[in-house]
Amino acid sequence: MACVNKNREAILHQIDKLRVSLNENSVRFKYVLVIGRNAEKDNSEKRRAMFAEKSDNDIRVMTYDSLVG
Protein backbone atom coordinates (compact mmCIF):
# COMPACT_ATOMS: atom_id res chain seq x y z
CA MET A 1 0.00 0.00 0.00
CA ALA A 2 2.80 2.38 0.81
CA CYS A 3 4.22 1.90 -2.67
CA VAL A 4 0.87 2.74 -4.28
CA ASN A 5 0.39 5.77 -2.05
CA LYS A 6 3.90 6.99 -2.81
CA ASN A 7 3.43 6.58 -6.58
CA ARG A 8 -0.24 7.53 -6.84
CA GLU A 9 0.19 10.17 -9.56
CA ALA A 10 2.33 7.88 -11.75
CA ILE A 11 -0.22 5.09 -11.42
CA LEU A 12 -3.10 7.42 -12.27
CA HIS A 13 -1.17 8.63 -15.32
CA GLN A 14 -0.72 5.04 -16.49
CA ILE A 15 -4.44 4.31 -16.30
CA ASP A 16 -5.57 7.64 -17.84
CA LYS A 17 -6.73 5.97 -21.07
CA LEU A 18 -8.97 3.65 -19.07
CA ARG A 19 -10.47 6.60 -17.23
CA VAL A 20 -11.33 8.81 -20.23
CA SER A 21 -15.06 9.00 -19.53
CA LEU A 22 -14.55 8.88 -15.77
CA ASN A 23 -11.89 11.59 -15.48
CA GLU A 24 -13.87 13.70 -13.05
CA ASN A 25 -14.46 10.79 -10.68
CA SER A 26 -12.17 10.33 -7.71
CA VAL A 27 -9.97 7.26 -7.54
CA ARG A 28 -9.68 5.08 -4.46
CA PHE A 29 -7.31 2.14 -4.43
CA LYS A 30 -8.57 -1.11 -2.93
CA TYR A 31 -6.43 -4.17 -2.25
CA VAL A 32 -6.95 -7.93 -2.22
CA LEU A 33 -4.51 -10.18 -0.41
CA VAL A 34 -4.80 -13.81 -1.48
CA ILE A 35 -3.30 -16.05 1.15
CA GLY A 36 -3.41 -19.82 1.54
CA ARG A 37 -6.29 -22.24 1.26
CA ASN A 38 -9.62 -22.49 3.09
CA ALA A 39 -8.40 -25.48 5.09
CA GLU A 40 -5.48 -23.43 6.40
CA LYS A 41 -7.70 -20.48 7.29
CA ASP A 42 -10.27 -22.65 9.04
CA ASN A 43 -7.55 -24.57 10.88
CA SER A 44 -7.96 -22.58 14.08
CA GLU A 45 -9.88 -19.75 15.67
CA LYS A 46 -6.64 -17.74 15.76
CA ARG A 47 -6.27 -17.93 11.96
CA ARG A 48 -9.94 -17.03 11.37
CA ALA A 49 -9.49 -14.03 13.65
CA MET A 50 -6.33 -12.99 11.77
CA PHE A 51 -8.20 -13.04 8.43
CA ALA A 52 -11.05 -10.98 9.88
CA GLU A 53 -8.67 -8.52 11.54
CA LYS A 54 -6.73 -7.84 8.34
CA SER A 55 -9.85 -7.11 6.28
CA ASP A 56 -11.44 -3.67 6.16
CA ASN A 57 -13.07 -1.37 3.60
CA ASP A 58 -9.89 -1.01 1.58
CA ILE A 59 -8.24 -4.40 2.12
CA ARG A 60 -9.87 -7.77 1.57
CA VAL A 61 -8.11 -10.95 2.64
CA MET A 62 -9.20 -14.01 0.67
CA THR A 63 -8.09 -17.56 0.13
CA TYR A 64 -7.21 -19.09 -3.22
CA ASP A 65 -10.22 -21.40 -2.86
CA SER A 66 -12.61 -18.46 -2.57
CA LEU A 67 -11.32 -17.09 -5.89
CA VAL A 68 -11.85 -20.27 -7.87
CA GLY A 69 -14.96 -21.54 -6.07
mmCIF file of the N, C-alpha and C atoms, coordinates in Angstrom:
data_MODEL
# 
_entry.id   MODEL 
# 
loop_
_atom_site.group_PDB 
_atom_site.id 
_atom_site.type_symbol 
_atom_site.label_atom_id 
_atom_site.label_alt_id 
_atom_site.label_comp_id 
_atom_site.label_asym_id 
_atom_site.label_entity_id 
_atom_site.label_seq_id 
_atom_site.pdbx_PDB_ins_code 
_atom_site.Cartn_x 
_atom_site.Cartn_y 
_atom_site.Cartn_z 
_atom_site.occupancy 
_atom_site.B_iso_or_equiv 
_atom_site.pdbx_formal_charge 
_atom_site.auth_seq_id 
_atom_site.auth_comp_id 
_atom_site.auth_asym_id 
_atom_site.auth_atom_id 
_atom_site.pdbx_PDB_model_num 
ATOM 1   N N  . MET A 1 1  ? 0.814   -1.186  0.000   1.00 0.00 ? 1  MET A N  1 
ATOM 2   C CA . MET A 1 1  ? 0.000   0.000   0.000   1.00 0.00 ? 1  MET A CA 1 
ATOM 3   C C  . MET A 1 1  ? 0.859   1.251   0.000   1.00 0.00 ? 1  MET A C  1 
ATOM 4   N N  . ALA A 1 2  ? 1.941   1.214   0.743   1.00 0.00 ? 2  ALA A N  1 
ATOM 5   C CA . ALA A 1 2  ? 2.802   2.384   0.814   1.00 0.00 ? 2  ALA A CA 1 
ATOM 6   C C  . ALA A 1 2  ? 3.355   2.716   -0.566  1.00 0.00 ? 2  ALA A C  1 
ATOM 7   N N  . CYS A 1 3  ? 3.689   1.689   -1.329  1.00 0.00 ? 3  CYS A N  1 
ATOM 8   C CA . CYS A 1 3  ? 4.224   1.901   -2.673  1.00 0.00 ? 3  CYS A CA 1 
ATOM 9   C C  . CYS A 1 3  ? 3.178   2.579   -3.567  1.00 0.00 ? 3  CYS A C  1 
ATOM 10  N N  . VAL A 1 4  ? 1.939   2.141   -3.486  1.00 0.00 ? 4  VAL A N  1 
ATOM 11  C CA . VAL A 1 4  ? 0.866   2.742   -4.285  1.00 0.00 ? 4  VAL A CA 1 
ATOM 12  C C  . VAL A 1 4  ? 0.641   4.176   -3.845  1.00 0.00 ? 4  VAL A C  1 
ATOM 13  N N  . ASN A 1 5  ? 0.591   4.407   -2.547  1.00 0.00 ? 5  ASN A N  1 
ATOM 14  C CA . ASN A 1 5  ? 0.389   5.773   -2.049  1.00 0.00 ? 5  ASN A CA 1 
ATOM 15  C C  . ASN A 1 5  ? 1.523   6.694   -2.478  1.00 0.00 ? 5  ASN A C  1 
ATOM 16  N N  . LYS A 1 6  ? 2.736   6.197   -2.435  1.00 0.00 ? 6  LYS A N  1 
ATOM 17  C CA . LYS A 1 6  ? 3.904   6.991   -2.809  1.00 0.00 ? 6  LYS A CA 1 
ATOM 18  C C  . LYS A 1 6  ? 3.900   7.334   -4.300  1.00 0.00 ? 6  LYS A C  1 
ATOM 19  N N  . ASN A 1 7  ? 3.402   6.416   -5.123  1.00 0.00 ? 7  ASN A N  1 
ATOM 20  C CA . ASN A 1 7  ? 3.434   6.581   -6.578  1.00 0.00 ? 7  ASN A CA 1 
ATOM 21  C C  . ASN A 1 7  ? 2.059   6.807   -7.187  1.00 0.00 ? 7  ASN A C  1 
ATOM 22  N N  . ARG A 1 8  ? 1.145   7.349   -6.412  1.00 0.00 ? 8  ARG A N  1 
ATOM 23  C CA . ARG A 1 8  ? -0.238  7.533   -6.837  1.00 0.00 ? 8  ARG A CA 1 
ATOM 24  C C  . ARG A 1 8  ? -0.366  8.274   -8.170  1.00 0.00 ? 8  ARG A C  1 
ATOM 25  N N  . GLU A 1 9  ? 0.308   9.373   -8.322  1.00 0.00 ? 9  GLU A N  1 
ATOM 26  C CA . GLU A 1 9  ? 0.191   10.166  -9.558  1.00 0.00 ? 9  GLU A CA 1 
ATOM 27  C C  . GLU A 1 9  ? 0.696   9.398   -10.771 1.00 0.00 ? 9  GLU A C  1 
ATOM 28  N N  . ALA A 1 10 ? 1.791   8.682   -10.639 1.00 0.00 ? 10 ALA A N  1 
ATOM 29  C CA . ALA A 1 10 ? 2.327   7.885   -11.750 1.00 0.00 ? 10 ALA A CA 1 
ATOM 30  C C  . ALA A 1 10 ? 1.350   6.775   -12.136 1.00 0.00 ? 10 ALA A C  1 
ATOM 31  N N  . ILE A 1 11 ? 0.748   6.151   -11.146 1.00 0.00 ? 11 ILE A N  1 
ATOM 32  C CA . ILE A 1 11 ? -0.221  5.090   -11.424 1.00 0.00 ? 11 ILE A CA 1 
ATOM 33  C C  . ILE A 1 11 ? -1.446  5.665   -12.122 1.00 0.00 ? 11 ILE A C  1 
ATOM 34  N N  . LEU A 1 12 ? -1.943  6.783   -11.634 1.00 0.00 ? 12 LEU A N  1 
ATOM 35  C CA . LEU A 1 12 ? -3.097  7.417   -12.270 1.00 0.00 ? 12 LEU A CA 1 
ATOM 36  C C  . LEU A 1 12 ? -2.783  7.802   -13.713 1.00 0.00 ? 12 LEU A C  1 
ATOM 37  N N  . HIS A 1 13 ? -1.576  8.284   -13.949 1.00 0.00 ? 13 HIS A N  1 
ATOM 38  C CA . HIS A 1 13 ? -1.174  8.634   -15.317 1.00 0.00 ? 13 HIS A CA 1 
ATOM 39  C C  . HIS A 1 13 ? -1.188  7.398   -16.220 1.00 0.00 ? 13 HIS A C  1 
ATOM 40  N N  . GLN A 1 14 ? -0.751  6.267   -15.692 1.00 0.00 ? 14 GLN A N  1 
ATOM 41  C CA . GLN A 1 14 ? -0.717  5.039   -16.490 1.00 0.00 ? 14 GLN A CA 1 
ATOM 42  C C  . GLN A 1 14 ? -2.111  4.529   -16.837 1.00 0.00 ? 14 GLN A C  1 
ATOM 43  N N  . ILE A 1 15 ? -3.090  4.804   -16.010 1.00 0.00 ? 15 ILE A N  1 
ATOM 44  C CA . ILE A 1 15 ? -4.442  4.314   -16.300 1.00 0.00 ? 15 ILE A CA 1 
ATOM 45  C C  . ILE A 1 15 ? -5.353  5.403   -16.886 1.00 0.00 ? 15 ILE A C  1 
ATOM 46  N N  . ASP A 1 16 ? -4.786  6.534   -17.276 1.00 0.00 ? 16 ASP A N  1 
ATOM 47  C CA . ASP A 1 16 ? -5.574  7.639   -17.839 1.00 0.00 ? 16 ASP A CA 1 
ATOM 48  C C  . ASP A 1 16 ? -6.462  7.200   -18.998 1.00 0.00 ? 16 ASP A C  1 
ATOM 49  N N  . LYS A 1 17 ? -5.944  6.380   -19.895 1.00 0.00 ? 17 LYS A N  1 
ATOM 50  C CA . LYS A 1 17 ? -6.732  5.966   -21.068 1.00 0.00 ? 17 LYS A CA 1 
ATOM 51  C C  . LYS A 1 17 ? -7.936  5.125   -20.658 1.00 0.00 ? 17 LYS A C  1 
ATOM 52  N N  . LEU A 1 18 ? -7.837  4.430   -19.559 1.00 0.00 ? 18 LEU A N  1 
ATOM 53  C CA . LEU A 1 18 ? -8.973  3.649   -19.072 1.00 0.00 ? 18 LEU A CA 1 
ATOM 54  C C  . LEU A 1 18 ? -10.029 4.539   -18.425 1.00 0.00 ? 18 LEU A C  1 
ATOM 55  N N  . ARG A 1 19 ? -9.601  5.702   -17.974 1.00 0.00 ? 19 ARG A N  1 
ATOM 56  C CA . ARG A 1 19 ? -10.472 6.598   -17.226 1.00 0.00 ? 19 ARG A CA 1 
ATOM 57  C C  . ARG A 1 19 ? -11.051 7.728   -18.061 1.00 0.00 ? 19 ARG A C  1 
ATOM 58  N N  . VAL A 1 20 ? -10.938 7.680   -19.371 1.00 0.00 ? 20 VAL A N  1 
ATOM 59  C CA . VAL A 1 20 ? -11.330 8.810   -20.228 1.00 0.00 ? 20 VAL A CA 1 
ATOM 60  C C  . VAL A 1 20 ? -12.712 9.356   -19.871 1.00 0.00 ? 20 VAL A C  1 
ATOM 61  N N  . SER A 1 21 ? -13.714 8.500   -19.815 1.00 0.00 ? 21 SER A N  1 
ATOM 62  C CA . SER A 1 21 ? -15.062 9.003   -19.530 1.00 0.00 ? 21 SER A CA 1 
ATOM 63  C C  . SER A 1 21 ? -15.308 9.194   -18.034 1.00 0.00 ? 21 SER A C  1 
ATOM 64  N N  . LEU A 1 22 ? -14.375 8.786   -17.220 1.00 0.00 ? 22 LEU A N  1 
ATOM 65  C CA . LEU A 1 22 ? -14.547 8.883   -15.769 1.00 0.00 ? 22 LEU A CA 1 
ATOM 66  C C  . LEU A 1 22 ? -13.580 9.880   -15.134 1.00 0.00 ? 22 LEU A C  1 
ATOM 67  N N  . ASN A 1 23 ? -12.965 10.713  -15.939 1.00 0.00 ? 23 ASN A N  1 
ATOM 68  C CA . ASN A 1 23 ? -11.887 11.588  -15.483 1.00 0.00 ? 23 ASN A CA 1 
ATOM 69  C C  . ASN A 1 23 ? -12.239 12.461  -14.290 1.00 0.00 ? 23 ASN A C  1 
ATOM 70  N N  . GLU A 1 24 ? -13.483 12.835  -14.163 1.00 0.00 ? 24 GLU A N  1 
ATOM 71  C CA . GLU A 1 24 ? -13.872 13.704  -13.051 1.00 0.00 ? 24 GLU A CA 1 
ATOM 72  C C  . GLU A 1 24 ? -14.113 12.923  -11.763 1.00 0.00 ? 24 GLU A C  1 
ATOM 73  N N  . ASN A 1 25 ? -14.209 11.614  -11.861 1.00 0.00 ? 25 ASN A N  1 
ATOM 74  C CA . ASN A 1 25 ? -14.456 10.787  -10.680 1.00 0.00 ? 25 ASN A CA 1 
ATOM 75  C C  . ASN A 1 25 ? -13.176 10.622  -9.864  1.00 0.00 ? 25 ASN A C  1 
ATOM 76  N N  . SER A 1 26 ? -13.339 10.563  -8.560  1.00 0.00 ? 26 SER A N  1 
ATOM 77  C CA . SER A 1 26 ? -12.169 10.332  -7.713  1.00 0.00 ? 26 SER A CA 1 
ATOM 78  C C  . SER A 1 26 ? -11.745 8.863   -7.810  1.00 0.00 ? 26 SER A C  1 
ATOM 79  N N  . VAL A 1 27 ? -10.503 8.620   -7.489  1.00 0.00 ? 27 VAL A N  1 
ATOM 80  C CA . VAL A 1 27 ? -9.966  7.261   -7.541  1.00 0.00 ? 27 VAL A CA 1 
ATOM 81  C C  . VAL A 1 27 ? -9.580  6.842   -6.139  1.00 0.00 ? 27 VAL A C  1 
ATOM 82  N N  . ARG A 1 28 ? -10.062 5.682   -5.736  1.00 0.00 ? 28 ARG A N  1 
ATOM 83  C CA . ARG A 1 28 ? -9.678  5.076   -4.455  1.00 0.00 ? 28 ARG A CA 1 
ATOM 84  C C  . ARG A 1 28 ? -9.094  3.714   -4.766  1.00 0.00 ? 28 ARG A C  1 
ATOM 85  N N  . PHE A 1 29 ? -7.941  3.441   -4.224  1.00 0.00 ? 29 PHE A N  1 
ATOM 86  C CA . PHE A 1 29 ? -7.314  2.142   -4.429  1.00 0.00 ? 29 PHE A CA 1 
ATOM 87  C C  . PHE A 1 29 ? -7.815  1.171   -3.368  1.00 0.00 ? 29 PHE A C  1 
ATOM 88  N N  . LYS A 1 30 ? -8.153  -0.023  -3.810  1.00 0.00 ? 30 LYS A N  1 
ATOM 89  C CA . LYS A 1 30 ? -8.569  -1.113  -2.929  1.00 0.00 ? 30 LYS A CA 1 
ATOM 90  C C  . LYS A 1 30 ? -7.602  -2.265  -3.162  1.00 0.00 ? 30 LYS A C  1 
ATOM 91  N N  . TYR A 1 31 ? -7.427  -3.108  -2.174  1.00 0.00 ? 31 TYR A N  1 
ATOM 92  C CA . TYR A 1 31 ? -6.433  -4.172  -2.250  1.00 0.00 ? 31 TYR A CA 1 
ATOM 93  C C  . TYR A 1 31 ? -7.061  -5.509  -1.892  1.00 0.00 ? 31 TYR A C  1 
ATOM 94  N N  . VAL A 1 32 ? -6.563  -6.565  -2.548  1.00 0.00 ? 32 VAL A N  1 
ATOM 95  C CA . VAL A 1 32 ? -6.955  -7.930  -2.218  1.00 0.00 ? 32 VAL A CA 1 
ATOM 96  C C  . VAL A 1 32 ? -5.676  -8.703  -1.944  1.00 0.00 ? 32 VAL A C  1 
ATOM 97  N N  . LEU A 1 33 ? -5.626  -9.329  -0.781  1.00 0.00 ? 33 LEU A N  1 
ATOM 98  C CA . LEU A 1 33 ? -4.510  -10.179 -0.415  1.00 0.00 ? 33 LEU A CA 1 
ATOM 99  C C  . LEU A 1 33 ? -5.010  -11.612 -0.469  1.00 0.00 ? 33 LEU A C  1 
ATOM 100 N N  . VAL A 1 34 ? -4.431  -12.405 -1.361  1.00 0.00 ? 34 VAL A N  1 
ATOM 101 C CA . VAL A 1 34 ? -4.798  -13.813 -1.482  1.00 0.00 ? 34 VAL A CA 1 
ATOM 102 C C  . VAL A 1 34 ? -3.751  -14.610 -0.727  1.00 0.00 ? 34 VAL A C  1 
ATOM 103 N N  . ILE A 1 35 ? -4.233  -15.353 0.278   1.00 0.00 ? 35 ILE A N  1 
ATOM 104 C CA . ILE A 1 35 ? -3.302  -16.052 1.153   1.00 0.00 ? 35 ILE A CA 1 
ATOM 105 C C  . ILE A 1 35 ? -3.842  -17.440 1.481   1.00 0.00 ? 35 ILE A C  1 
ATOM 106 N N  . GLY A 1 36 ? -3.096  -18.457 1.137   1.00 0.00 ? 36 GLY A N  1 
ATOM 107 C CA . GLY A 1 36 ? -3.406  -19.824 1.544   1.00 0.00 ? 36 GLY A CA 1 
ATOM 108 C C  . GLY A 1 36 ? -4.676  -20.414 0.981   1.00 0.00 ? 36 GLY A C  1 
ATOM 109 N N  . ARG A 1 37 ? -5.106  -21.479 1.650   1.00 0.00 ? 37 ARG A N  1 
ATOM 110 C CA . ARG A 1 37 ? -6.293  -22.237 1.259   1.00 0.00 ? 37 ARG A CA 1 
ATOM 111 C C  . ARG A 1 37 ? -7.314  -22.174 2.385   1.00 0.00 ? 37 ARG A C  1 
ATOM 112 N N  . ASN A 1 38 ? -8.568  -22.508 2.069   1.00 0.00 ? 38 ASN A N  1 
ATOM 113 C CA . ASN A 1 38 ? -9.625  -22.489 3.090   1.00 0.00 ? 38 ASN A CA 1 
ATOM 114 C C  . ASN A 1 38 ? -9.281  -23.375 4.282   1.00 0.00 ? 38 ASN A C  1 
ATOM 115 N N  . ALA A 1 39 ? -8.731  -24.552 3.997   1.00 0.00 ? 39 ALA A N  1 
ATOM 116 C CA . ALA A 1 39 ? -8.400  -25.480 5.088   1.00 0.00 ? 39 ALA A CA 1 
ATOM 117 C C  . ALA A 1 39 ? -7.400  -24.860 6.059   1.00 0.00 ? 39 ALA A C  1 
ATOM 118 N N  . GLU A 1 40 ? -6.461  -24.085 5.541   1.00 0.00 ? 40 GLU A N  1 
ATOM 119 C CA . GLU A 1 40 ? -5.481  -23.426 6.400   1.00 0.00 ? 40 GLU A CA 1 
ATOM 120 C C  . GLU A 1 40 ? -6.133  -22.323 7.224   1.00 0.00 ? 40 GLU A C  1 
ATOM 121 N N  . LYS A 1 41 ? -7.022  -21.578 6.596   1.00 0.00 ? 41 LYS A N  1 
ATOM 122 C CA . LYS A 1 41 ? -7.698  -20.484 7.293   1.00 0.00 ? 41 LYS A CA 1 
ATOM 123 C C  . LYS A 1 41 ? -8.599  -21.027 8.395   1.00 0.00 ? 41 LYS A C  1 
ATOM 124 N N  . ASP A 1 42 ? -9.309  -22.090 8.099   1.00 0.00 ? 42 ASP A N  1 
ATOM 125 C CA . ASP A 1 42 ? -10.271 -22.645 9.038   1.00 0.00 ? 42 ASP A CA 1 
ATOM 126 C C  . ASP A 1 42 ? -9.631  -23.569 10.069  1.00 0.00 ? 42 ASP A C  1 
ATOM 127 N N  . ASN A 1 43 ? -8.313  -23.685 10.002  1.00 0.00 ? 43 ASN A N  1 
ATOM 128 C CA . ASN A 1 43 ? -7.547  -24.569 10.879  1.00 0.00 ? 43 ASN A CA 1 
ATOM 129 C C  . ASN A 1 43 ? -7.723  -24.241 12.359  1.00 0.00 ? 43 ASN A C  1 
ATOM 130 N N  . SER A 1 44 ? -7.859  -22.963 12.669  1.00 0.00 ? 44 SER A N  1 
ATOM 131 C CA . SER A 1 44 ? -7.961  -22.576 14.077  1.00 0.00 ? 44 SER A CA 1 
ATOM 132 C C  . SER A 1 44 ? -8.703  -21.253 14.208  1.00 0.00 ? 44 SER A C  1 
ATOM 133 N N  . GLU A 1 45 ? -9.199  -21.013 15.392  1.00 0.00 ? 45 GLU A N  1 
ATOM 134 C CA . GLU A 1 45 ? -9.883  -19.747 15.670  1.00 0.00 ? 45 GLU A CA 1 
ATOM 135 C C  . GLU A 1 45 ? -8.919  -18.567 15.512  1.00 0.00 ? 45 GLU A C  1 
ATOM 136 N N  . LYS A 1 46 ? -7.653  -18.793 15.872  1.00 0.00 ? 46 LYS A N  1 
ATOM 137 C CA . LYS A 1 46 ? -6.636  -17.742 15.756  1.00 0.00 ? 46 LYS A CA 1 
ATOM 138 C C  . LYS A 1 46 ? -6.467  -17.307 14.304  1.00 0.00 ? 46 LYS A C  1 
ATOM 139 N N  . ARG A 1 47 ? -6.423  -18.270 13.379  1.00 0.00 ? 47 ARG A N  1 
ATOM 140 C CA . ARG A 1 47 ? -6.271  -17.926 11.957  1.00 0.00 ? 47 ARG A CA 1 
ATOM 141 C C  . ARG A 1 47 ? -7.515  -17.219 11.426  1.00 0.00 ? 47 ARG A C  1 
ATOM 142 N N  . ARG A 1 48 ? -8.700  -17.688 11.823  1.00 0.00 ? 48 ARG A N  1 
ATOM 143 C CA . ARG A 1 48 ? -9.935  -17.029 11.371  1.00 0.00 ? 48 ARG A CA 1 
ATOM 144 C C  . ARG A 1 48 ? -9.959  -15.585 11.861  1.00 0.00 ? 48 ARG A C  1 
ATOM 145 N N  . ALA A 1 49 ? -9.527  -15.384 13.083  1.00 0.00 ? 49 ALA A N  1 
ATOM 146 C CA . ALA A 1 49 ? -9.489  -14.030 13.647  1.00 0.00 ? 49 ALA A CA 1 
ATOM 147 C C  . ALA A 1 49 ? -8.487  -13.159 12.897  1.00 0.00 ? 49 ALA A C  1 
ATOM 148 N N  . MET A 1 50 ? -7.345  -13.740 12.516  1.00 0.00 ? 50 MET A N  1 
ATOM 149 C CA . MET A 1 50 ? -6.329  -12.987 11.768  1.00 0.00 ? 50 MET A CA 1 
ATOM 150 C C  . MET A 1 50 ? -6.887  -12.529 10.418  1.00 0.00 ? 50 MET A C  1 
ATOM 151 N N  . PHE A 1 51 ? -7.606  -13.418 9.716   1.00 0.00 ? 51 PHE A N  1 
ATOM 152 C CA . PHE A 1 51 ? -8.205  -13.044 8.430   1.00 0.00 ? 51 PHE A CA 1 
ATOM 153 C C  . PHE A 1 51 ? -9.202  -11.911 8.620   1.00 0.00 ? 51 PHE A C  1 
ATOM 154 N N  . ALA A 1 52 ? -10.036 -12.015 9.630   1.00 0.00 ? 52 ALA A N  1 
ATOM 155 C CA . ALA A 1 52 ? -11.047 -10.984 9.881   1.00 0.00 ? 52 ALA A CA 1 
ATOM 156 C C  . ALA A 1 52 ? -10.400 -9.669  10.275  1.00 0.00 ? 52 ALA A C  1 
ATOM 157 N N  . GLU A 1 53 ? -9.352  -9.725  11.071  1.00 0.00 ? 53 GLU A N  1 
ATOM 158 C CA . GLU A 1 53 ? -8.668  -8.518  11.535  1.00 0.00 ? 53 GLU A CA 1 
ATOM 159 C C  . GLU A 1 53 ? -8.001  -7.765  10.400  1.00 0.00 ? 53 GLU A C  1 
ATOM 160 N N  . LYS A 1 54 ? -7.457  -8.477  9.433   1.00 0.00 ? 54 LYS A N  1 
ATOM 161 C CA . LYS A 1 54 ? -6.728  -7.844  8.335   1.00 0.00 ? 54 LYS A CA 1 
ATOM 162 C C  . LYS A 1 54 ? -7.647  -7.234  7.286   1.00 0.00 ? 54 LYS A C  1 
ATOM 163 N N  . SER A 1 55 ? -8.906  -7.620  7.267   1.00 0.00 ? 55 SER A N  1 
ATOM 164 C CA . SER A 1 55 ? -9.849  -7.108  6.276   1.00 0.00 ? 55 SER A CA 1 
ATOM 165 C C  . SER A 1 55 ? -10.515 -5.837  6.774   1.00 0.00 ? 55 SER A C  1 
ATOM 166 N N  . ASP A 1 56 ? -10.680 -4.879  5.873   1.00 0.00 ? 56 ASP A N  1 
ATOM 167 C CA . ASP A 1 56 ? -11.443 -3.672  6.165   1.00 0.00 ? 56 ASP A CA 1 
ATOM 168 C C  . ASP A 1 56 ? -12.022 -3.155  4.864   1.00 0.00 ? 56 ASP A C  1 
ATOM 169 N N  . ASN A 1 57 ? -12.441 -1.907  4.813   1.00 0.00 ? 57 ASN A N  1 
ATOM 170 C CA . ASN A 1 57 ? -13.068 -1.370  3.603   1.00 0.00 ? 57 ASN A CA 1 
ATOM 171 C C  . ASN A 1 57 ? -12.122 -1.297  2.413   1.00 0.00 ? 57 ASN A C  1 
ATOM 172 N N  . ASP A 1 58 ? -10.841 -1.155  2.671   1.00 0.00 ? 58 ASP A N  1 
ATOM 173 C CA . ASP A 1 58 ? -9.885  -1.005  1.579   1.00 0.00 ? 58 ASP A CA 1 
ATOM 174 C C  . ASP A 1 58 ? -9.050  -2.250  1.319   1.00 0.00 ? 58 ASP A C  1 
ATOM 175 N N  . ILE A 1 59 ? -9.038  -3.184  2.260   1.00 0.00 ? 59 ILE A N  1 
ATOM 176 C CA . ILE A 1 59 ? -8.242  -4.399  2.122   1.00 0.00 ? 59 ILE A CA 1 
ATOM 177 C C  . ILE A 1 59 ? -9.148  -5.601  2.349   1.00 0.00 ? 59 ILE A C  1 
ATOM 178 N N  . ARG A 1 60 ? -9.098  -6.532  1.413   1.00 0.00 ? 60 ARG A N  1 
ATOM 179 C CA . ARG A 1 60 ? -9.865  -7.766  1.568   1.00 0.00 ? 60 ARG A CA 1 
ATOM 180 C C  . ARG A 1 60 ? -8.902  -8.940  1.540   1.00 0.00 ? 60 ARG A C  1 
ATOM 181 N N  . VAL A 1 61 ? -8.957  -9.768  2.552   1.00 0.00 ? 61 VAL A N  1 
ATOM 182 C CA . VAL A 1 61 ? -8.110  -10.951 2.636   1.00 0.00 ? 61 VAL A CA 1 
ATOM 183 C C  . VAL A 1 61 ? -8.962  -12.141 2.209   1.00 0.00 ? 61 VAL A C  1 
ATOM 184 N N  . MET A 1 62 ? -8.466  -12.864 1.210   1.00 0.00 ? 62 MET A N  1 
ATOM 185 C CA . MET A 1 62 ? -9.198  -14.005 0.666   1.00 0.00 ? 62 MET A CA 1 
ATOM 186 C C  . MET A 1 62 ? -8.288  -15.202 0.537   1.00 0.00 ? 62 MET A C  1 
ATOM 187 N N  . THR A 1 63 ? -8.879  -16.367 0.413   1.00 0.00 ? 63 THR A N  1 
ATOM 188 C CA . THR A 1 63 ? -8.091  -17.563 0.134   1.00 0.00 ? 63 THR A CA 1 
ATOM 189 C C  . THR A 1 63 ? -8.154  -17.860 -1.351  1.00 0.00 ? 63 THR A C  1 
ATOM 190 N N  . TYR A 1 64 ? -7.212  -18.667 -1.824  1.00 0.00 ? 64 TYR A N  1 
ATOM 191 C CA . TYR A 1 64 ? -7.213  -19.092 -3.219  1.00 0.00 ? 64 TYR A CA 1 
ATOM 192 C C  . TYR A 1 64 ? -8.521  -19.812 -3.547  1.00 0.00 ? 64 TYR A C  1 
ATOM 193 N N  . ASP A 1 65 ? -8.987  -20.641 -2.632  1.00 0.00 ? 65 ASP A N  1 
ATOM 194 C CA . ASP A 1 65 ? -10.216 -21.398 -2.858  1.00 0.00 ? 65 ASP A CA 1 
ATOM 195 C C  . ASP A 1 65 ? -11.422 -20.483 -3.093  1.00 0.00 ? 65 ASP A C  1 
ATOM 196 N N  . SER A 1 66 ? -11.465 -19.357 -2.401  1.00 0.00 ? 66 SER A N  1 
ATOM 197 C CA . SER A 1 66 ? -12.612 -18.459 -2.573  1.00 0.00 ? 66 SER A CA 1 
ATOM 198 C C  . SER A 1 66 ? -12.578 -17.758 -3.932  1.00 0.00 ? 66 SER A C  1 
ATOM 199 N N  . LEU A 1 67 ? -11.413 -17.680 -4.555  1.00 0.00 ? 67 LEU A N  1 
ATOM 200 C CA . LEU A 1 67 ? -11.315 -17.088 -5.890  1.00 0.00 ? 67 LEU A CA 1 
ATOM 201 C C  . LEU A 1 67 ? -11.790 -18.030 -6.977  1.00 0.00 ? 67 LEU A C  1 
ATOM 202 N N  . VAL A 1 68 ? -11.510 -19.306 -6.829  1.00 0.00 ? 68 VAL A N  1 
ATOM 203 C CA . VAL A 1 68 ? -11.846 -20.274 -7.869  1.00 0.00 ? 68 VAL A CA 1 
ATOM 204 C C  . VAL A 1 68 ? -13.165 -20.991 -7.613  1.00 0.00 ? 68 VAL A C  1 
ATOM 205 N N  . GLY A 1 69 ? -13.741 -20.797 -6.440  1.00 0.00 ? 69 GLY A N  1 
ATOM 206 C CA . GLY A 1 69 ? -14.962 -21.537 -6.069  1.00 0.00 ? 69 GLY A CA 1 
ATOM 207 C C  . GLY A 1 69 ? -16.204 -20.855 -6.377  1.00 0.00 ? 69 GLY A C  1 
# 
